[in-house]
């Protein structure tokens, strides 16, 4: 009797264990299915453009393995919704053909080898190492794109804000996005923003910088990046590659503002300034006339005579910020290909304008050396001046955010400087 009861108890316990194991198995299956479902939903929410914008060159083996696995669960089509089959018409064929003919960035490899034709010349051997390197690689003009957003130029864009930046200056880009770089539509005029970058020049942190930039680009989708090092001498590369990009993708952009990532810009004043009939060859900024090449080697802008032996530079606008017509930008791209690259980017643009016999226009609303040149002057931080100008250089991110807030508050200023075409000190030249 006792033994019979013992066997019965063992059977009951065994059945309970089996039930628990089955329940645990069901829970595991449900958890696994839930995880896969969430993964599919999250993965399918990314657009194909976002996934393409993560550079395969900077992905680790682990990233690529995860990406390959998740791609197995990405819907090939939008199968969550009803797919209606449209009849193929002549119009449909024409639209499809037009899409095939869409222009693309045509530089896919950087076949850049040093030019040693003049390395034995006495004038070359007397140069500093950075100028030797610049001259040996000066023929390398266009580079592959790592991050690209041609959709920024879709539709009619009245003003394209183009900002030169480097990977590590995320705080400056973020301050600009919150202030003057915020994309708006004012009186039916569309304003878009783009940042121009090369690759990190920091060898040890280059991989991490690139990954962070790519994730930033997924969030904001406003970064153009080329596969060349971001250095001072390569600013001209940023200039010519942008001109080529603009000529490739931007047929319907009226005007371009191009500047640094440490400037204050009044988008409203720029739009007020442009409230005139279109000016085909407009190029306006803080123009330097009869500027001499700097021959002091300790200066950042030093240029040896072997590179430029003239007494004066052609007139050019300070690179902190200038405004030009879209039609002129396309002409500048063509003429820039006929000139050797120059290590100072704003001077190089002045050289391009000189080929057209165009003189850039000076306007007092562009202050690329500050409100006043005395950097310690309190006038450089006077909000009422900022309400009147179009560009002021230079402000760090915290200063930009603070000044933007003050300028757009209810402060009372006695007088506002004119920013219209009538505010030019002299007639437009070369237009």
C-alpha positions, 0 to 999 in steps of 0.5 A: 500500500505504501509502495503504491502511494509512493509510485502514484506520487512520483507519477504526479511529480513527473507529470507536473515537471513535464507540464512546466517544461512544456510551459517554459518551452512555449514561453521561450518560443513566444519570446523568440517570436516577439524579438524577431517581430520587433527586429523586423519592425525596427529594421523595416522602419529605416529607409534604404537611403539610411542603410546605404549611408552607413559606410561599409568601409567603416563597419566592423566584421560584427556590424556586417554580420548583424546587418546580414542577419537582420537583412533576412527579415527586411521586407523586400516590398511594402507587404504590409499594405495592399499592392495595387497593380498599375497598368504599364502605360507610355507615360509610365515608361517615360517616367521610368526612363527619366529616372534611369537618366538621373545624374549621379556622382561619377567619381567612384575611386580616388586614383591619386598618385603624387606628381614627381615631375618638378620634385628635382627643381630648386624652387620645389626643394626650398619649400616647406613640407606641407607645400611640397605635399600640396603641389604633388597632389594638386592635380587630385581634384574630385573624390568619391562621396561617402555621404550624399543627399541629392534629394536636398535639391529636389523641387524649387529651393530659393536659398541653400545654406551650405556650411563648411564643417569637420567631423569633431565639431558636432556641437557647432552643427547642432547649434546651427540646426537650432538657430539660423540653419533651421530649414524653413519656408518663408513667404513660399520660399524654401530654405534648405541646409547642408554641411560639407565634410571630409574625413577625420585627420585623427588617425587613432580616432578616425573609425569612431569619428566616422561611425558617429558622423554616420549616425548623425547623418541618419538622424538629420540627413543633411551631411555631404562627405567626401573621401579626402582628409579634412585639413586647412589646405583641403578646404579648396577641395571642399569648394570644388567638390561642392561646385561639381555636386551642385552642378550635378544635382541642383538645377532649381536653386536660386541662391547659395549662402556658403559659410563657416560653422562658427558664424552668426547668420540672419536668414531673415535679413538675407531673404530681405536682401534678396527680395529683388528680381533675380540677379544672375551673377550675384556674388556678395560678401565682405570683400577684400580689395588689393590684399597682399599674399602673406609672406611670414612663415609663422602665419596660417595664411603664409604663401611662398613666392614660388606658389604665387608671385604677384603683388596682390590677390584678385578681389575676393570675399572672406570665406566666413560667409558670402552669398552667390546666385545658383547660376553663377555657381554653375559657371564657377564650376566650369571655370574652376576646372581650368585653374590650378587649385590654390591652398586658400579657398576664398582666394581661389574663388576670387581667381575664378571670378577674375576669369569672368572679369567679375568683381565680388560686391562688398556689403557692410552686412557681412562682417567676417572679421567681427562687428569691429576688428578689435576682438575685445570690443563690447560692440562685437557682442551688442545684440542690436548690431546683430539684428541689422547684419547678415553674417558675423564671424566668429561665435562659438556654439554657446555664444551663438545660441545665446545671441540668437535667443537675445536677438529674437527676443523683444529687445528694442533697437533705435535703428536698423541698418538697410540690407536691401540692394539699395544698401550697396555702397557702389553699383554692382560691377561685372553683372 
